[in-house]
Amino acid sequence: MAARYSKSRAFGASTEVLRDAIEWAMRDIGARHLRWTHGDVRVEARVPLSFWSFGEIVKATISEAGSVQVESRCAWPLQVIDWGKNKRNCNDLLESIKVRIDRIA
């Protein structure tokens, strides 16, 4: 099973604001090929190959309460050590979402 990490944070923002912030935040962390599903509340993207990994798949899900759950997992299913890359992806994504929301407010 591939290495993975997940984390959530409450923002208290509308779904529309969170969607916009997530799209920009995904680009901020270098994610590509964004694909929205489940009524535009879940997005999946890919972070390309780097020195530390063979790439990651990053997901973000918006809850009705205005929080965001993010998950990052290694794209290569046999990669069990991620050198902290999945945790960094999640933390960087949530921080970038916060910055984007603060700019809007």
Sequence and secondary structure as in RCSB ss.txt:
>XXXX:A:sequence
MAARYSKSRAFGASTEVLRDAIEWAMRDIGARHLRWTHGDVRVEARVPLSFWSFGEIVKATISEAGSVQVESRCA
WPLQVIDWGKNKRNCNDLLESIKVRIDRIA
>XXXX:A:secstr
   EEEEEEE    HHHHHHHHHHHHHHTT EEEEEETTTTEEEEEE   SS S EEEEEEE TTSEEEEEEEES
STT    TTHHHHHHHHHHHHHHHHHHHH 
